[in-house]
Amino acid sequence: MMMPIADLLNRTTIAVLLATLSTPLAALDVDQLNWTETKAKWGQVLFCQRIYKMPEVQSRLYSFDVEQCDSAGQLMTGVVAKYSKQQQVHLKSQAEQHAVALGRNTREPYHSVAACREYCRELADIQDKRHDQ
């Protein structure tokens, strides 16, 4: 039996987001990210923060999800601190454009919750380790 196109698109979107957002971060030194990597990772965090605010997604969240995503955002803000103020503004603009592109390519945002949860958790763990040092 042939899968409806809408169902195929949803499954494809989920697979792409999981692949994009689940890049192994544990061994990653976020301070060594180049401009493009920083833009992509920050954009992914912004995307997750935006979908977490959507009413249709909020019912799928645990209490710690938003906290971890906020912590991930703080980490990324700290990472971009190495750039000049003007570069930070430009980088944030590019990261927001990346978040918008992710949003456009996501047919059903609530399908991204699991990938966002994992992504933000890993970045929050890195942020927590920095605070412990």
The first five atom37 places (N, CA, C, CB, O) and aatype in JSON, in Angstrom:
{
  "aatype": [12, 12, 12, 14, 9, 0, 3, 10, 10, 2, 1, 16, 16, 9, 0, 19, 10, 10, 0, 16, 10, 15, 16, 14, 10, 0, 0, 10, 3, 19, 3, 5, 10, 2, 17, 16, 6, 16, 11, 0, 11, 17, 7, 5, 19, 10, 13, 4, 5, 1, 9, 18, 11, 12, 14, 6, 19, 5, 15, 1, 10, 18, 15, 13, 3, 19, 6, 5, 4, 3, 15, 0, 7, 5, 10, 12, 16, 7, 19, 19, 0, 11, 18, 15, 11, 5, 5, 5, 19, 8, 10, 11, 15, 5, 0, 6, 5, 8, 0, 19, 0, 10, 7, 1, 2, 16, 1, 6, 14, 18, 8, 15, 19, 0, 0, 4, 1, 6, 18, 4, 1, 6, 10, 0, 3, 9, 5, 3, 11, 1, 8, 3, 5],
  "atom_mask": [
    [1, 1, 1, 1, 1],
    [1, 1, 1, 1, 1],
    [1, 1, 1, 1, 1],
    [1, 1, 1, 1, 1],
    [1, 1, 1, 1, 1],
    [1, 1, 1, 1, 1],
    [1, 1, 1, 1, 1],
    [1, 1, 1, 1, 1],
    [1, 1, 1, 1, 1],
    [1, 1, 1, 1, 1],
    [1, 1, 1, 1, 1],
    [1, 1, 1, 1, 1],
    [1, 1, 1, 1, 1],
    [1, 1, 1, 1, 1],
    [1, 1, 1, 1, 1],
    [1, 1, 1, 1, 1],
    [1, 1, 1, 1, 1],
    [1, 1, 1, 1, 1],
    [1, 1, 1, 1, 1],
    [1, 1, 1, 1, 1],
    [1, 1, 1, 1, 1],
    [1, 1, 1, 1, 1],
    [1, 1, 1, 1, 1],
    [1, 1, 1, 1, 1],
    [1, 1, 1, 1, 1],
    [1, 1, 1, 1, 1],
    [1, 1, 1, 1, 1],
    [1, 1, 1, 1, 1],
    [1, 1, 1, 1, 1],
    [1, 1, 1, 1, 1],
    [1, 1, 1, 1, 1],
    [1, 1, 1, 1, 1],
    [1, 1, 1, 1, 1],
    [1, 1, 1, 1, 1],
    [1, 1, 1, 1, 1],
    [1, 1, 1, 1, 1],
    [1, 1, 1, 1, 1],
    [1, 1, 1, 1, 1],
    [1, 1, 1, 1, 1],
    [1, 1, 1, 1, 1],
    [1, 1, 1, 1, 1],
    [1, 1, 1, 1, 1],
    [1, 1, 1, 0, 1],
    [1, 1, 1, 1, 1],
    [1, 1, 1, 1, 1],
    [1, 1, 1, 1, 1],
    [1, 1, 1, 1, 1],
    [1, 1, 1, 1, 1],
    [1, 1, 1, 1, 1],
    [1, 1, 1, 1, 1],
    [1, 1, 1, 1, 1],
    [1, 1, 1, 1, 1],
    [1, 1, 1, 1, 1],
    [1, 1, 1, 1, 1],
    [1, 1, 1, 1, 1],
    [1, 1, 1, 1, 1],
    [1, 1, 1, 1, 1],
    [1, 1, 1, 1, 1],
    [1, 1, 1, 1, 1],
    [1, 1, 1, 1, 1],
    [1, 1, 1, 1, 1],
    [1, 1, 1, 1, 1],
    [1, 1, 1, 1, 1],
    [1, 1, 1, 1, 1],
    [1, 1, 1, 1, 1],
    [1, 1, 1, 1, 1],
    [1, 1, 1, 1, 1],
    [1, 1, 1, 1, 1],
    [1, 1, 1, 1, 1],
    [1, 1, 1, 1, 1],
    [1, 1, 1, 1, 1],
    [1, 1, 1, 1, 1],
    [1, 1, 1, 0, 1],
    [1, 1, 1, 1, 1],
    [1, 1, 1, 1, 1],
    [1, 1, 1, 1, 1],
    [1, 1, 1, 1, 1],
    [1, 1, 1, 0, 1],
    [1, 1, 1, 1, 1],
    [1, 1, 1, 1, 1],
    [1, 1, 1, 1, 1],
    [1, 1, 1, 1, 1],
    [1, 1, 1, 1, 1],
    [1, 1, 1, 1, 1],
    [1, 1, 1, 1, 1],
    [1, 1, 1, 1, 1],
    [1, 1, 1, 1, 1],
    [1, 1, 1, 1, 1],
    [1, 1, 1, 1, 1],
    [1, 1, 1, 1, 1],
    [1, 1, 1, 1, 1],
    [1, 1, 1, 1, 1],
    [1, 1, 1, 1, 1],
    [1, 1, 1, 1, 1],
    [1, 1, 1, 1, 1],
    [1, 1, 1, 1, 1],
    [1, 1, 1, 1, 1],
    [1, 1, 1, 1, 1],
    [1, 1, 1, 1, 1],
    [1, 1, 1, 1, 1],
    [1, 1, 1, 1, 1],
    [1, 1, 1, 1, 1],
    [1, 1, 1, 0, 1],
    [1, 1, 1, 1, 1],
    [1, 1, 1, 1, 1],
    [1, 1, 1, 1, 1],
    [1, 1, 1, 1, 1],
    [1, 1, 1, 1, 1],
    [1, 1, 1, 1, 1],
    [1, 1, 1, 1, 1],
    [1, 1, 1, 1, 1],
    [1, 1, 1, 1, 1],
    [1, 1, 1, 1, 1],
    [1, 1, 1, 1, 1],
    [1, 1, 1, 1, 1],
    [1, 1, 1, 1, 1],
    [1, 1, 1, 1, 1],
    [1, 1, 1, 1, 1],
    [1, 1, 1, 1, 1],
    [1, 1, 1, 1, 1],
    [1, 1, 1, 1, 1],
    [1, 1, 1, 1, 1],
    [1, 1, 1, 1, 1],
    [1, 1, 1, 1, 1],
    [1, 1, 1, 1, 1],
    [1, 1, 1, 1, 1],
    [1, 1, 1, 1, 1],
    [1, 1, 1, 1, 1],
    [1, 1, 1, 1, 1],
    [1, 1, 1, 1, 1],
    [1, 1, 1, 1, 1],
    [1, 1, 1, 1, 1],
    [1, 1, 1, 1, 1]
  ],
  "atom_positions": [
    [[0.83, -1.17, 0.0], [0.0, 0.0, 0.0], [0.88, 1.24, 0.0], [-0.95, 0.0, 1.21], [1.88, 1.3, 0.72]],
    [[0.52, 2.21, -0.79], [1.32, 3.42, -0.94], [1.03, 4.4, 0.2], [1.04, 4.08, -2.3], [-0.13, 4.59, 0.59]],
    [[2.07, 5.01, 0.72], [1.96, 5.95, 1.83], [1.49, 7.31, 1.28], [3.33, 6.1, 2.58], [2.02, 7.77, 0.27]],
    [[0.52, 7.94, 1.93], [0.08, 9.26, 1.48], [1.25, 10.25, 1.5], [-1.07, 9.79, 2.37], [2.15, 10.13, 2.33]],
    [[1.23, 11.2, 0.59], [2.33, 12.16, 0.46], [2.53, 12.95, 1.75], [2.05, 13.12, -0.71], [3.67, 13.17, 2.16]],
    [[1.46, 13.38, 2.38], [1.58, 14.16, 3.62], [2.29, 13.35, 4.7], [0.18, 14.59, 4.11], [3.13, 13.89, 5.42]],
    [[1.95, 12.07, 4.82], [2.6, 11.22, 5.81], [4.08, 11.04, 5.48], [1.9, 9.85, 5.89], [4.93, 11.06, 6.37]],
    [[4.39, 10.86, 4.21], [5.78, 10.73, 3.78], [6.56, 12.0, 4.08], [5.84, 10.4, 2.28], [7.71, 11.93, 4.53]],
    [[5.95, 13.16, 3.82], [6.62, 14.43, 4.12], [6.88, 14.57, 5.62], [5.78, 15.6, 3.62], [7.96, 15.02, 6.01]],
    [[5.92, 14.21, 6.44], [6.1, 14.29, 7.9], [7.25, 13.39, 8.34], [4.81, 13.89, 8.63], [8.1, 13.81, 9.13]],
    [[7.28, 12.17, 7.84], [8.35, 11.25, 8.23], [9.71, 11.73, 7.75], [8.07, 9.85, 7.67], [10.7, 11.6, 8.47]],
    [[9.76, 12.28, 6.55], [11.01, 12.8, 6.01], [11.49, 13.98, 6.84], [10.84, 13.21, 4.54], [12.67, 14.09, 7.16]],
    [[10.56, 14.86, 7.19], [10.91, 16.03, 8.01], [11.47, 15.59, 9.35], [9.69, 16.92, 8.22], [12.48, 16.14, 9.8]],
    [[10.84, 14.63, 9.98], [11.31, 14.14, 11.27], [12.71, 13.56, 11.14], [10.34, 13.08, 11.83], [13.58, 13.82, 11.97]],
    [[12.93, 12.77, 10.1], [14.24, 12.15, 9.9], [15.32, 13.22, 9.69], [14.2, 11.2, 8.7], [16.41, 13.11, 10.25]],
    [[15.02, 14.23, 8.91], [15.98, 15.3, 8.65], [16.28, 16.07, 9.93], [15.46, 16.25, 7.56], [17.44, 16.35, 10.22]],
    [[15.25, 16.41, 10.69], [15.47, 17.14, 11.94], [16.26, 16.32, 12.95], [14.14, 17.55, 12.55], [17.15, 16.84, 13.62]],
    [[15.94, 15.05, 13.05], [16.7, 14.2, 13.98], [18.17, 14.13, 13.57], [16.11, 12.79, 14.03], [19.05, 14.18, 14.42]],
    [[18.42, 14.02, 12.28], [19.8, 13.98, 11.81], [20.5, 15.31, 12.04], [19.85, 13.61, 10.33], [21.66, 15.34, 12.45]],
    [[19.8, 16.4, 11.78], [20.38, 17.73, 11.95], [20.62, 18.07, 13.4], [19.49, 18.76, 11.32], [21.68, 18.56, 13.76]],
    [[19.62, 17.81, 14.23], [19.69, 18.24, 15.62], [20.43, 17.27, 16.53], [18.32, 18.46, 16.14], [20.77, 17.62, 17.66]],
    [[20.66, 16.06, 16.06], [21.27, 15.08, 16.96], [22.75, 14.86, 16.68], [20.55, 13.77, 16.84], [23.3, 13.81, 17.02]],
    [[23.4, 15.84, 16.07], [24.83, 15.77, 15.89], [25.48, 15.58, 17.25], [25.38, 17.03, 15.18], [25.15, 16.3, 18.18]],
    [[26.41, 14.62, 17.39], [27.01, 14.38, 18.7], [27.69, 15.64, 19.23], [28.01, 13.23, 18.63], [28.63, 16.15, 18.62]],
    [[27.21, 16.13, 20.35], [27.74, 17.36, 20.92], [28.63, 17.1, 22.12], [26.61, 18.27, 21.31], [29.38, 17.98, 22.53]],
    [[28.54, 15.93, 22.69], [29.28, 15.65, 23.92], [30.77, 15.9, 23.76], [29.04, 14.22, 24.36], [31.41, 16.45, 24.66]],
    [[31.34, 15.51, 22.65], [32.77, 15.67, 22.43], [33.09, 17.0, 21.75], [33.31, 14.52, 21.59], [34.25, 17.28, 21.46]],
    [[32.09, 17.81, 21.52], [32.25, 19.05, 20.79], [32.78, 20.15, 21.69], [30.93, 19.46, 20.18], [32.28, 20.35, 22.8]],
    [[33.78, 20.86, 21.22], [34.26, 22.04, 21.92], [33.59, 23.23, 21.25], [35.84, 22.16, 21.88], [34.04, 23.71, 20.21]],
    [[32.51, 23.71, 21.85], [31.72, 24.76, 21.23], [32.51, 26.05, 21.02], [30.5, 25.04, 22.07], [32.14, 26.86, 20.17]],
    [[33.57, 26.24, 21.78], [34.38, 27.43, 21.6], [35.21, 27.38, 20.32], [35.29, 27.63, 22.8], [35.75, 28.39, 19.88]],
    [[35.32, 26.2, 19.73], [36.1, 26.03, 18.51], [35.24, 26.06, 17.24], [36.87, 24.73, 18.58], [35.74, 25.84, 16.14]],
    [[33.95, 26.32, 17.4], [33.07, 26.36, 16.24], [33.42, 27.55, 15.35], [31.59, 26.44, 16.68], [33.75, 28.63, 15.84]],
    [[33.35, 27.33, 14.04], [33.54, 28.47, 13.14], [32.21, 29.21, 12.99], [34.08, 28.0, 11.75], [31.21, 28.83, 13.58]],
    [[32.22, 30.26, 12.2], [31.04, 31.11, 12.02], [29.83, 30.3, 11.56], [31.34, 32.22, 11.01], [28.75, 30.42, 12.13]],
    [[30.02, 29.49, 10.54], [28.91, 28.72, 9.96], [28.36, 27.71, 10.94], [29.37, 28.01, 8.68], [27.15, 27.55, 11.06]],
    [[29.24, 27.02, 11.66], [28.79, 26.04, 12.65], [28.04, 26.72, 13.79], [29.99, 25.24, 13.21], [27.03, 26.22, 14.27]],
    [[28.56, 27.87, 14.22], [27.92, 28.62, 15.3], [26.53, 29.08, 14.86], [28.78, 29.83, 15.71], [25.56, 28.97, 15.61]],
    [[26.44, 29.6, 13.65], [25.15, 30.05, 13.11], [24.15, 28.9, 13.08], [25.33, 30.64, 11.68], [23.0, 29.06, 13.48]],
    [[24.6, 27.74, 12.62], [23.69, 26.59, 12.51], [23.24, 26.11, 13.88], [24.39, 25.44, 11.75], [22.05, 25.85, 14.09]],
    [[24.15, 25.99, 14.81], [23.81, 25.49, 16.15], [22.92, 26.49, 16.89], [25.08, 25.21, 16.96], [21.96, 26.1, 17.55]],
    [[23.24, 27.77, 16.79], [22.42, 28.79, 17.43], [21.04, 28.83, 16.79], [23.11, 30.17, 17.35], [20.03, 28.97, 17.48]],
    [[21.0, 28.72, 15.47], [19.72, 28.69, 14.76], [18.86, 27.51, 15.21], [0.0, 0.0, 0.0], [17.64, 27.64, 15.33]],
    [[19.48, 26.37, 15.45], [18.74, 25.2, 15.92], [18.16, 25.44, 17.31], [19.65, 23.96, 15.93], [17.03, 25.04, 17.6]],
    [[18.94, 26.1, 18.16], [18.44, 26.43, 19.51], [17.27, 27.41, 19.39], [19.58, 27.03, 20.39], [16.25, 27.24, 20.06]],
    [[17.41, 28.43, 18.56], [16.33, 29.4, 18.38], [15.07, 28.73, 17.84], [16.78, 30.53, 17.44], [13.96, 29.05, 18.25]],
    [[15.25, 27.79, 16.91], [14.13, 27.03, 16.37], [13.42, 26.28, 17.49], [14.61, 26.05, 15.28], [12.19, 26.32, 17.6]],
    [[14.19, 25.6, 18.32], [13.6, 24.83, 19.42], [12.89, 25.76, 20.4], [14.69, 24.02, 20.16], [11.79, 25.45, 20.86]],
    [[13.5, 26.88, 20.72], [12.87, 27.83, 21.65], [11.54, 28.32, 21.08], [13.8, 29.01, 21.93], [10.58, 28.51, 21.83]],
    [[11.49, 28.54, 19.78], [10.25, 29.02, 19.16], [9.16, 27.97, 19.17], [10.51, 29.46, 17.74], [8.01, 28.26, 19.49]],
    [[9.51, 26.75, 18.84], [8.45, 25.74, 18.8], [7.97, 25.41, 20.21], [8.94, 24.46, 18.1], [6.81, 25.03, 20.39]],
    [[8.84, 25.55, 21.21], [8.42, 25.29, 22.59], [7.35, 26.28, 23.05], [9.63, 25.35, 23.52], [6.62, 26.0, 24.0]],
    [[7.26, 27.42, 22.41], [6.26, 28.43, 22.78], [4.93, 28.23, 22.06], [6.79, 29.82, 22.47], [3.95, 28.89, 22.39]],
    [[4.88, 27.33, 21.1], [3.65, 27.09, 20.35], [2.66, 26.3, 21.21], [3.94, 26.33, 19.03], [3.03, 25.33, 21.86]],
    [[1.39, 26.73, 21.2], [0.38, 26.04, 22.02], [0.27, 24.55, 21.71], [-0.97, 26.68, 21.82], [0.1, 23.74, 22.63]],
    [[0.38, 24.17, 20.45], [0.24, 22.76, 20.1], [1.44, 21.92, 20.55], [0.07, 22.62, 18.61], [1.36, 20.69, 20.59]],
    [[2.54, 22.57, 20.9], [3.75, 21.88, 21.35], [3.84, 21.85, 22.87], [5.0, 22.54, 20.77], [4.35, 20.88, 23.43]],
    [[3.35, 22.88, 23.53], [3.5, 22.99, 24.98], [2.96, 21.8, 25.74], [2.82, 24.23, 25.46], [3.49, 21.45, 26.8]],
    [[1.92, 21.18, 25.24], [1.37, 20.01, 25.94], [2.29, 18.79, 25.84], [0.0, 19.66, 25.37], [2.1, 17.82, 26.58]],
    [[3.26, 18.82, 24.96], [4.18, 17.7, 24.78], [5.5, 17.89, 25.54], [4.47, 17.51, 23.29], [6.39, 17.05, 25.47]],
    [[5.62, 18.99, 26.26], [6.87, 19.33, 26.93], [6.85, 18.88, 28.39], [7.13, 20.82, 26.85], [5.81, 18.84, 29.05]],
    [[8.04, 18.56, 28.87], [8.25, 18.34, 30.3], [8.68, 19.67, 30.9], [9.31, 17.2, 30.56], [9.08, 20.58, 30.17]],
    [[8.62, 19.79, 32.19], [8.96, 21.05, 32.84], [10.41, 21.46, 32.59], [8.71, 20.94, 34.34], [10.71, 22.66, 32.54]],
    [[11.29, 20.5, 32.43], [12.71, 20.82, 32.24], [13.06, 21.19, 30.8], [13.55, 19.66, 32.68], [14.15, 21.71, 30.56]],
    [[12.19, 20.93, 29.85], [12.51, 21.19, 28.45], [12.86, 22.65, 28.18], [11.35, 20.77, 27.57], [13.88, 22.95, 27.56]],
    [[12.01, 23.55, 28.65], [12.23, 24.97, 28.42], [13.49, 25.44, 29.13], [11.01, 25.8, 28.88], [14.26, 26.23, 28.59]],
    [[13.7, 24.95, 30.36], [14.91, 25.3, 31.12], [16.17, 24.9, 30.35], [14.89, 24.63, 32.51], [17.11, 25.68, 30.23]],
    [[16.17, 23.68, 29.84], [17.35, 23.2, 29.12], [17.56, 23.98, 27.84], [17.21, 21.71, 28.8], [18.7, 24.26, 27.46]],
    [[16.49, 24.34, 27.17], [16.63, 25.09, 25.93], [17.12, 26.52, 26.22], [15.29, 25.13, 25.18], [17.9, 27.08, 25.45]],
    [[16.66, 27.09, 27.32], [17.16, 28.41, 27.73], [18.65, 28.33, 28.07], [16.37, 28.94, 28.94], [19.41, 29.23, 27.72]],
    [[19.05, 27.27, 28.74], [20.46, 27.07, 29.07], [21.29, 26.91, 27.8], [20.63, 25.85, 29.99], [22.4, 27.43, 27.71]],
    [[20.74, 26.19, 26.84], [21.43, 26.02, 25.55], [21.58, 27.38, 24.86], [20.66, 25.04, 24.63], [22.62, 27.65, 24.26]],
    [[20.56, 28.21, 24.96], [20.64, 29.55, 24.39], [21.7, 30.4, 25.07], [0.0, 0.0, 0.0], [22.41, 31.17, 24.41]],
    [[21.82, 30.26, 26.39], [22.85, 30.98, 27.13], [24.24, 30.54, 26.7], [22.68, 30.78, 28.64], [25.16, 31.35, 26.57]],
    [[24.38, 29.23, 26.48], [25.67, 28.71, 26.01], [26.03, 29.33, 24.67], [25.63, 27.18, 25.89], [27.16, 29.78, 24.48]],
    [[25.08, 29.36, 23.75], [25.36, 29.9, 22.43], [25.65, 31.4, 22.49], [24.2, 29.63, 21.49], [26.48, 31.9, 21.74]],
    [[24.97, 32.11, 23.37], [25.25, 33.53, 23.54], [26.68, 33.73, 24.04], [24.24, 34.17, 24.53], [27.37, 34.65, 23.62]],
    [[27.1, 32.85, 24.94], [28.49, 32.92, 25.42], [29.49, 32.59, 24.33], [0.0, 0.0, 0.0], [30.57, 33.18, 24.28]],
    [[29.14, 31.66, 23.46], [30.04, 31.28, 22.37], [30.26, 32.45, 21.42], [29.48, 30.07, 21.59], [31.38, 32.66, 20.95]],
    [[29.22, 33.21, 21.13], [29.36, 34.31, 20.18], [30.02, 35.54, 20.81], [28.01, 34.69, 19.62], [30.31, 36.51, 20.11]],
    [[30.25, 35.49, 22.12], [30.88, 36.64, 22.79], [32.29, 36.89, 22.29], [30.91, 36.4, 24.3], [32.84, 37.98, 22.51]],
    [[32.9, 35.91, 21.61], [34.26, 36.1, 21.09], [34.29, 37.04, 19.89], [34.87, 34.76, 20.71], [35.35, 37.51, 19.48]],
    [[33.11, 37.31, 19.32], [33.02, 38.2, 18.17], [32.74, 39.63, 18.62], [31.92, 37.72, 17.2], [32.29, 39.86, 19.74]],
    [[33.02, 40.59, 17.73], [32.72, 41.99, 18.03], [31.2, 42.16, 18.12], [33.32, 42.93, 16.94], [30.45, 41.3, 17.65]],
    [[30.76, 43.25, 18.72], [29.32, 43.51, 18.88], [28.62, 43.51, 17.52], [29.08, 44.85, 19.6], [27.53, 42.95, 17.38]],
    [[29.23, 44.12, 16.53], [28.64, 44.18, 15.19], [28.54, 42.77, 14.59], [29.46, 45.11, 14.26], [27.54, 42.43, 13.97]],
    [[29.57, 41.98, 14.77], [29.55, 40.6, 14.27], [28.51, 39.76, 15.0], [30.95, 39.96, 14.41], [27.85, 38.91, 14.41]],
    [[28.37, 40.01, 16.3], [27.35, 39.28, 17.08], [25.95, 39.56, 16.55], [27.43, 39.67, 18.57], [25.13, 38.65, 16.42]],
    [[25.68, 40.81, 16.23], [24.37, 41.19, 15.69], [24.15, 40.49, 14.35], [24.26, 42.72, 15.53], [23.07, 39.96, 14.1]],
    [[25.17, 40.49, 13.51], [25.07, 39.85, 12.19], [24.89, 38.34, 12.34], [26.33, 40.16, 11.34], [24.08, 37.73, 11.65]],
    [[25.65, 37.74, 13.25], [25.56, 36.3, 13.49], [24.17, 35.93, 14.02], [26.66, 35.83, 14.47], [23.59, 34.93, 13.6]],
    [[23.65, 36.73, 14.94], [22.31, 36.46, 15.47], [21.27, 36.53, 14.36], [21.96, 37.45, 16.6], [20.35, 35.71, 14.3]],
    [[21.41, 37.51, 13.49], [20.48, 37.64, 12.36], [20.53, 36.4, 11.47], [20.8, 38.9, 11.54], [19.49, 35.89, 11.05]],
    [[21.73, 35.92, 11.19], [21.87, 34.71, 10.37], [21.32, 33.49, 11.09], [23.35, 34.49, 10.0], [20.7, 32.63, 10.46]],
    [[21.54, 33.4, 12.39], [21.01, 32.26, 13.17], [19.49, 32.29, 13.16], [21.55, 32.3, 14.62], [18.85, 31.25, 13.04]],
    [[18.9, 33.48, 13.28], [17.45, 33.59, 13.23], [16.91, 33.19, 11.86], [17.01, 35.02, 13.58], [15.85, 32.56, 11.76]],
    [[17.63, 33.55, 10.81], [17.22, 33.13, 9.45], [17.28, 31.61, 9.33], [18.13, 33.79, 8.38], [16.42, 31.0, 8.69]],
    [[18.29, 31.02, 9.94], [18.41, 29.55, 9.93], [17.24, 28.92, 10.69], [19.75, 29.1, 10.56], [16.68, 27.92, 10.25]],
    [[16.86, 29.51, 11.82], [15.72, 29.01, 12.59], [14.44, 29.1, 11.78], [15.58, 29.8, 13.9], [13.62, 28.19, 11.81]],
    [[14.27, 30.2, 11.06], [13.08, 30.37, 10.22], [13.07, 29.31, 9.12], [13.05, 31.8, 9.6], [12.02, 28.73, 8.83]],
    [[14.22, 29.06, 8.52], [14.3, 28.04, 7.47], [13.95, 26.66, 8.03], [15.71, 28.01, 6.85], [13.24, 25.89, 7.38]],
    [[14.44, 26.35, 9.22], [14.08, 25.07, 9.85], [12.58, 25.01, 10.07], [14.83, 24.9, 11.19], [11.95, 23.97, 9.85]],
    [[12.01, 26.11, 10.51], [10.57, 26.16, 10.74], [9.77, 25.96, 9.47], [0.0, 0.0, 0.0], [8.75, 25.28, 9.46]],
    [[10.24, 26.56, 8.38], [9.55, 26.4, 7.1], [9.61, 24.96, 6.61], [10.14, 27.32, 6.06], [8.69, 24.48, 5.95]],
    [[10.69, 24.29, 6.91], [10.88, 22.91, 6.46], [10.28, 21.89, 7.41], [12.35, 22.63, 6.28], [10.4, 20.68, 7.19]],
    [[9.65, 22.36, 8.45], [9.03, 21.47, 9.43], [7.52, 21.58, 9.28], [9.48, 21.82, 10.88], [6.91, 22.58, 9.67]],
    [[6.94, 20.55, 8.73], [5.49, 20.57, 8.47], [4.69, 20.62, 9.78], [5.08, 19.34, 7.65], [3.75, 21.41, 9.9]],
    [[5.06, 19.81, 10.73], [4.38, 19.75, 12.02], [5.42, 19.97, 13.12], [3.63, 18.38, 12.21], [6.16, 19.04, 13.44]],
    [[5.5, 21.16, 13.7], [6.55, 21.46, 14.69], [6.6, 20.5, 15.86], [6.35, 22.85, 15.21], [7.68, 20.23, 16.39]],
    [[5.46, 19.97, 16.29], [5.47, 19.09, 17.45], [6.22, 17.79, 17.18], [4.06, 18.78, 17.87], [6.59, 17.08, 18.12]],
    [[6.45, 17.47, 15.91], [7.25, 16.29, 15.59], [8.74, 16.5, 15.95], [7.11, 15.93, 14.11], [9.5, 15.54, 16.04]],
    [[9.13, 17.75, 16.14], [10.52, 18.08, 16.44], [10.86, 18.07, 17.92], [10.85, 19.41, 15.87], [12.01, 18.25, 18.29]],
    [[9.87, 17.86, 18.76], [10.07, 17.96, 20.21], [11.16, 17.0, 20.69], [8.77, 17.67, 20.94], [12.03, 17.41, 21.46]],
    [[11.14, 15.76, 20.26], [12.13, 14.78, 20.74], [13.54, 15.2, 20.33], [11.82, 13.37, 20.17], [14.46, 15.12, 21.15]],
    [[13.71, 15.63, 19.1], [15.03, 16.06, 18.64], [15.48, 17.31, 19.38], [15.02, 16.31, 17.13], [16.65, 17.42, 19.75]],
    [[14.58, 18.25, 19.59], [14.92, 19.47, 20.33], [15.27, 19.15, 21.78], [13.75, 20.48, 20.28], [16.2, 19.73, 22.34]],
    [[14.53, 18.24, 22.36], [14.79, 17.86, 23.75], [16.22, 17.34, 23.89], [13.77, 16.78, 24.23], [16.96, 17.76, 24.79]],
    [[16.61, 16.45, 23.01], [17.95, 15.87, 23.05], [19.02, 16.92, 22.77], [18.06, 14.72, 22.04], [20.03, 16.98, 23.47]],
    [[18.79, 17.74, 21.76], [19.75, 18.77, 21.37], [19.97, 19.77, 22.5], [19.28, 19.49, 20.1], [21.11, 20.06, 22.87]],
    [[18.89, 20.29, 23.04], [19.0, 21.27, 24.13], [19.61, 20.66, 25.38], [17.64, 21.87, 24.45], [20.36, 21.32, 26.1]],
    [[19.28, 19.39, 25.66], [19.83, 18.72, 26.83], [21.35, 18.62, 26.72], [19.22, 17.31, 27.0], [22.06, 18.88, 27.69]],
    [[21.83, 18.25, 25.54], [23.28, 18.12, 25.36], [23.99, 19.46, 25.52], [23.6, 17.52, 23.99], [25.04, 19.54, 26.16]],
    [[23.41, 20.51, 24.93], [24.02, 21.83, 25.09], [23.91, 22.33, 26.53], [23.36, 22.84, 24.14], [24.83, 22.97, 27.02]],
    [[22.81, 22.05, 27.19], [22.64, 22.44, 28.6], [23.67, 21.73, 29.47], [21.2, 22.13, 29.09], [24.18, 22.32, 30.42]],
    [[23.97, 20.47, 29.16], [24.99, 19.74, 29.91], [26.36, 20.42, 29.76], [25.08, 18.28, 29.42], [27.12, 20.52, 30.73]],
    [[26.66, 20.88, 28.55], [27.93, 21.59, 28.33], [27.94, 22.88, 29.14], [28.14, 21.9, 26.82], [28.94, 23.22, 29.77]],
    [[26.81, 23.6, 29.14], [26.7, 24.83, 29.91], [26.86, 24.56, 31.41], [25.35, 25.51, 29.63], [27.54, 25.31, 32.11]],
    [[26.24, 23.5, 31.89], [26.36, 23.14, 33.31], [27.8, 22.81, 33.69], [25.46, 21.94, 33.63], [28.26, 23.2, 34.76]],
    [[28.5, 22.11, 32.82], [29.91, 21.77, 33.09], [30.75, 23.04, 33.17], [30.48, 20.84, 31.99], [31.69, 23.11, 33.96]],
    [[30.42, 24.04, 32.36], [31.15, 25.3, 32.41], [30.92, 26.0, 33.75], [30.73, 26.23, 31.25], [31.85, 26.59, 34.31]],
    [[29.71, 25.93, 34.27], [29.41, 26.57, 35.55], [30.09, 25.85, 36.7], [27.9, 26.61, 35.78], [30.44, 26.46, 37.71]],
    [[30.29, 24.55, 36.54], [30.93, 23.75, 37.59], [32.43, 24.0, 37.68], [30.68, 22.28, 37.35], [33.06, 23.72, 38.71]],
    [[33.0, 24.51, 36.62], [34.46, 24.7, 36.59], [34.87, 25.96, 37.29], [34.97, 24.75, 35.16], [36.05, 26.28, 37.36]]
  ]
}
